């Protein structure tokens, strides 16, 4: 019997976190919620965030509270360490807004047995559908589909992978944390497998809309362009951390680097060209690349954040 423990990272959680725990608690051995120093727990100790976390505990989850905001990598590492100490054979990592299919973990465990039967033991697993869209994939290993840069939420990582690779890189703070881990795992011979028939609901950015100026309206036939965009401050972390990963893996993962650069230019470039708060996004992207060149990791500097907020 494969023991799976879920780790849910939390920061200023909304009531939907209770739904996340409710959906997963019956699928795993135990659930660990790690709150990454939500300020509301200090400023409003009896407020909404406390009520949400207490609601998770009432459902049977364990709660670990960090005294400061150290980033999602640190929160995940704390939860993963606790899960492994409890004897977990695999750890399911989740964001605070991710809803799983009712049979998600059961299908992952079945796929683990299939992977083991064909000689793949150092493995991690990700869903085949994200918000009803097919998750990115590329090659196959021994007939099983490999994920392309799986997202952290919904990722099930076996103990063998943690033993070989270690934990998440806390220097990255947020964004690209799972990507760095995935690339490090691949270097150790691990595989990220797509599990057929699995799906998650996960919020990817916030909705945005752009109405083209009149000279371009003929090209779109007057239609408004709708897309998703990240919060502006994340451009700093994404630009910095991806630049770091490109430098680390340019030789070992040239195909991943090339595809990732194209995808990132399209998604971040679109936000900087037609998204909201464009000036702040451009500044934060440049600041992130500059930080990567200087080797400055960890949280965004207060000065950089304040300057970007002044342009928002």
C-alpha positions as CSV (number, residue, x, y, z in Angstrom):
1,X,0.0,0.0,0.0
2,X,1.5,3.3,-1.1
3,X,1.2,6.0,1.6
4,X,0.6,9.4,0.1
5,X,0.7,12.6,2.3
6,X,-0.6,15.9,0.9
7,X,1.2,19.2,1.6
8,X,-0.7,22.4,1.0
9,X,1.2,25.7,0.9
10,X,-0.9,28.7,2.3
11,X,-0.5,32.4,2.3
12,X,-3.4,34.7,3.2
13,X,-5.7,32.0,2.2
14,X,-9.3,32.5,1.1
15,X,-12.1,30.2,2.2
16,X,-11.5,28.1,-0.9
17,X,-8.6,26.5,1.0
18,X,-11.1,24.6,3.1
19,X,-12.6,23.2,-0.2
20,X,-9.1,22.2,-1.3
21,X,-8.6,20.2,2.0
22,X,-12.1,18.8,1.9
23,X,-11.4,17.5,-1.7
24,X,-8.1,15.8,-0.8
25,X,-8.4,14.7,2.8
26,X,-10.2,11.4,1.9
27,X,-7.7,10.5,-0.8
28,X,-4.5,10.5,1.3
29,X,-3.0,9.3,4.5
30,X,-2.9,12.8,6.0
31,X,-2.9,16.5,5.0
32,X,-0.4,19.1,6.2
33,X,-1.2,22.7,5.7
34,X,1.8,25.0,5.9
35,X,1.0,28.7,6.3
36,X,3.9,30.8,5.1
37,X,3.7,33.6,7.7
38,X,0.3,35.2,6.7
39,X,0.4,38.8,8.1
40,X,-3.3,38.7,8.9
41,X,-2.6,36.1,11.6
42,X,-0.7,38.9,13.5
43,X,-2.8,42.0,12.5
44,X,-6.1,40.2,12.9
45,X,-5.6,37.1,15.0
46,X,-9.3,36.2,15.2
47,X,-10.0,37.2,11.6
48,X,-10.8,35.4,8.3
49,X,-7.5,33.8,7.8
50,X,-7.5,32.2,11.2
51,X,-11.1,30.9,10.5
52,X,-10.0,29.4,7.3
53,X,-7.0,27.6,8.9
54,X,-9.1,26.4,11.8
55,X,-11.6,25.1,9.2
56,X,-8.8,23.0,7.7
57,X,-7.9,21.6,11.1
58,X,-11.5,20.7,11.7
59,X,-11.5,18.6,8.6
60,X,-8.5,16.6,10.0
61,X,-5.5,18.5,8.5
62,X,-2.4,19.3,10.5
63,X,-1.4,22.9,10.6
64,X,2.2,24.2,10.6
65,X,2.6,28.0,10.9
66,X,5.8,29.8,9.9
67,X,6.6,33.0,11.9
68,X,7.7,34.8,8.7
69,X,7.0,34.8,5.0
70,X,9.9,32.8,3.6
71,X,8.5,31.8,0.2
72,X,6.7,28.8,-1.2
73,X,9.9,26.7,-1.4
74,X,10.5,27.0,2.3
75,X,6.8,26.3,3.1
76,X,6.9,23.2,0.9
77,X,10.1,22.0,2.4
78,X,8.8,22.2,5.9
79,X,5.7,20.2,4.9
80,X,7.6,17.7,2.8
81,X,10.0,17.1,5.7
82,X,7.1,16.4,8.0
83,X,5.4,14.1,5.5
84,X,8.6,12.1,5.0
85,X,9.1,11.9,8.8
86,X,5.6,10.4,9.0
87,X,6.6,7.6,6.6
88,X,5.1,8.9,3.4
89,X,6.1,6.9,0.3
90,X,5.1,9.9,-1.8
91,X,4.1,13.5,-1.3
92,X,1.3,15.4,-3.1
93,X,2.0,19.2,-3.2
94,X,-0.9,21.6,-3.7
95,X,-1.5,25.3,-3.9
96,X,-4.3,26.8,-1.8
97,X,-6.6,27.2,-4.8
98,X,-6.3,23.7,-6.4
99,X,-9.2,21.3,-6.6
100,X,-8.5,17.6,-7.4
101,X,-10.6,15.1,-9.1
102,X,-12.2,12.7,-6.6
103,X,-10.1,9.7,-7.8
104,X,-6.9,11.7,-8.4
105,X,-4.6,10.0,-5.9
106,X,-5.9,6.5,-6.7
107,X,-5.1,7.0,-10.3
108,X,-1.6,8.3,-9.4
109,X,-1.0,5.2,-7.2
110,X,-2.1,2.9,-10.0
111,X,0.2,4.7,-12.5
112,X,3.1,4.4,-10.0
113,X,2.5,0.6,-9.9
114,X,2.5,0.6,-13.8
115,X,5.8,2.7,-13.9
116,X,7.4,0.3,-11.4
117,X,6.4,-2.7,-13.4
118,X,8.4,-1.3,-16.4
119,X,11.4,-0.4,-14.4
120,X,10.7,3.3,-13.6
121,X,11.1,3.8,-9.9
122,X,12.5,7.3,-9.6
123,X,9.4,9.2,-10.7
124,X,7.0,12.0,-10.1
125,X,3.5,12.4,-11.4
126,X,1.3,15.3,-12.8
127,X,-2.2,15.6,-14.1
128,X,-3.2,15.2,-17.8
129,X,-5.7,18.0,-17.7
130,X,-5.4,21.5,-16.1
131,X,-8.6,23.5,-16.2
132,X,-9.9,21.2,-19.0
133,X,-6.8,21.9,-21.1
134,X,-4.3,19.2,-22.0
135,X,-1.2,19.6,-19.8
136,X,2.1,20.1,-21.7
137,X,3.9,16.9,-22.5
138,X,6.7,15.8,-24.8
139,X,8.5,12.4,-25.1
140,X,7.7,9.0,-23.7
141,X,9.7,6.7,-21.5
142,X,9.0,2.9,-21.9
143,X,5.6,3.8,-23.3
144,X,4.6,6.3,-20.6
145,X,4.1,9.9,-21.4
146,X,6.5,12.5,-19.9
147,X,5.3,15.8,-18.7
148,X,7.0,19.0,-19.9
149,X,7.8,21.3,-17.0
150,X,5.0,20.1,-14.6
151,X,3.4,22.6,-12.3
152,X,3.8,22.3,-8.6
153,X,0.2,22.0,-7.7
154,X,-1.0,18.5,-8.2
155,X,2.5,17.1,-8.4
156,X,3.1,13.8,-6.6
157,X,6.8,13.1,-5.8
158,X,8.0,9.8,-4.6
159,X,10.4,9.4,-1.6
160,X,13.0,7.9,-4.0
161,X,13.1,11.3,-5.9
162,X,13.5,13.3,-2.7
163,X,16.2,10.9,-1.5
164,X,18.1,11.4,-4.8
165,X,17.5,15.1,-5.4
166,X,16.9,16.7,-2.0
167,X,14.2,19.4,-1.4
168,X,13.1,22.6,-3.2
169,X,15.6,25.5,-3.7
170,X,14.6,28.1,-1.2
171,X,16.8,30.8,-2.8
172,X,14.2,31.1,-5.6
173,X,11.6,32.1,-3.0
174,X,8.6,31.7,-5.4
175,X,8.0,30.9,-9.1
176,X,10.0,28.3,-11.0
177,X,10.5,26.4,-7.8
178,X,9.0,23.2,-9.2
179,X,10.8,23.7,-12.5
180,X,14.2,23.9,-10.9
181,X,13.3,20.7,-8.9
182,X,12.1,19.0,-12.1
183,X,15.3,19.8,-14.0
184,X,17.5,18.7,-11.1
185,X,15.5,15.5,-10.9
186,X,15.9,14.8,-14.6
187,X,19.7,15.2,-14.2
188,X,19.5,12.4,-11.6
189,X,17.6,10.1,-14.0
190,X,14.1,10.8,-12.6
191,X,11.0,11.0,-14.9
192,X,8.0,13.3,-14.6
193,X,5.0,11.2,-15.8
194,X,1.6,12.3,-17.0
195,X,-1.2,10.3,-15.4
196,X,-4.0,9.7,-17.9
197,X,-7.5,10.5,-16.8
198,X,-6.5,13.0,-14.0
199,X,-7.4,16.6,-13.8
200,X,-7.2,19.6,-11.5
201,X,-8.8,23.0,-11.3
202,X,-6.2,25.6,-10.7
203,X,-6.2,29.4,-11.1
204,X,-3.5,30.4,-13.5
205,X,-3.1,34.2,-13.2
206,X,-6.0,36.7,-13.3
207,X,-8.3,37.4,-16.3
208,X,-7.4,40.5,-18.4
209,X,-8.9,42.1,-21.5
210,X,-7.5,44.3,-24.2
211,X,-9.4,46.2,-26.8
212,X,-7.2,46.9,-29.9
213,X,-7.0,50.6,-31.0
214,X,-8.9,51.4,-34.2
215,X,-6.1,50.7,-36.7
216,X,-5.9,47.1,-35.5
217,X,-9.6,46.4,-35.0
218,X,-10.0,45.1,-38.5
219,X,-7.5,42.3,-37.8
220,X,-9.6,41.1,-34.8
221,X,-12.9,42.1,-36.4
222,X,-13.6,44.3,-33.5
223,X,-13.2,41.6,-30.9
224,X,-11.7,42.1,-27.5
225,X,-8.7,39.9,-26.7
226,X,-9.1,38.0,-23.4
227,X,-6.1,36.4,-21.7
228,X,-4.6,35.7,-18.2
229,X,-1.8,37.6,-16.6
230,X,0.2,37.3,-13.4
231,X,0.4,39.9,-10.7
232,X,3.1,42.5,-11.8
233,X,5.6,41.6,-8.9
234,X,5.8,38.0,-10.2
235,X,7.5,39.3,-13.3
236,X,10.6,40.0,-11.1
237,X,10.7,36.4,-9.8
238,X,9.9,34.7,-13.1
239,X,12.5,36.7,-15.1
240,X,15.1,36.3,-12.4
241,X,14.6,32.6,-11.7
242,X,14.2,31.6,-15.3
243,X,17.3,33.4,-16.3
244,X,19.1,31.5,-13.5
245,X,17.7,28.2,-14.8
246,X,18.7,28.9,-18.4
247,X,22.3,29.6,-17.3
248,X,22.4,26.4,-15.2
249,X,20.8,24.1,-17.8
250,X,21.7,25.5,-21.2
251,X,24.0,22.6,-22.0
252,X,22.2,19.8,-20.3
253,X,18.6,20.8,-21.4
254,X,18.9,22.8,-24.6
255,X,15.5,21.8,-25.9
256,X,13.7,22.7,-22.7
257,X,15.5,26.0,-22.6
258,X,14.5,26.8,-26.2
259,X,10.9,25.9,-25.8
260,X,10.6,27.6,-22.4
261,X,12.1,30.9,-23.7
262,X,9.6,31.0,-26.6
263,X,6.7,30.2,-24.3
264,X,7.8,32.8,-21.7
265,X,8.4,35.5,-24.3
266,X,4.9,35.0,-25.6
267,X,3.1,35.0,-22.2
268,X,5.2,37.7,-20.4
269,X,5.6,39.7,-23.5
270,X,1.9,39.8,-24.1
271,X,1.3,41.1,-20.6
272,X,4.0,43.8,-21.0
273,X,2.5,44.9,-24.3
274,X,-1.2,44.7,-23.8
275,X,-1.7,43.8,-20.1
276,X,-2.4,46.1,-17.2
277,X,0.3,48.0,-15.3
278,X,2.7,47.6,-18.3
279,X,5.3,50.0,-17.1
280,X,5.7,48.2,-13.8
281,X,5.9,44.8,-15.6
282,X,8.7,46.0,-17.8
283,X,10.6,47.5,-14.9
284,X,10.2,44.3,-12.8
285,X,11.3,42.1,-15.6
286,X,14.5,44.1,-16.2
287,X,15.1,44.2,-12.4
288,X,14.7,40.5,-12.2
289,X,17.2,39.9,-15.0
290,X,19.6,42.3,-13.4
291,X,19.3,40.5,-10.0
292,X,20.0,37.2,-11.7
293,X,23.2,38.6,-13.3
294,X,24.3,39.9,-9.9
295,X,23.4,36.6,-8.2
296,X,20.8,38.3,-5.9
297,X,18.3,35.7,-4.8
298,X,15.6,35.5,-2.1
299,X,12.6,37.9,-1.8
300,X,12.3,41.0,-4.0
301,X,14.0,44.0,-2.5
302,X,11.7,46.5,-0.8
303,X,13.1,49.4,-2.9
304,X,12.3,47.5,-6.2
305,X,8.8,46.7,-5.0
306,X,8.1,50.3,-3.9
307,X,9.3,51.7,-7.2
308,X,7.1,49.3,-9.2
309,X,4.1,50.1,-7.0
310,X,4.7,53.8,-7.8
311,X,4.2,52.9,-11.5
312,X,1.2,50.7,-11.1
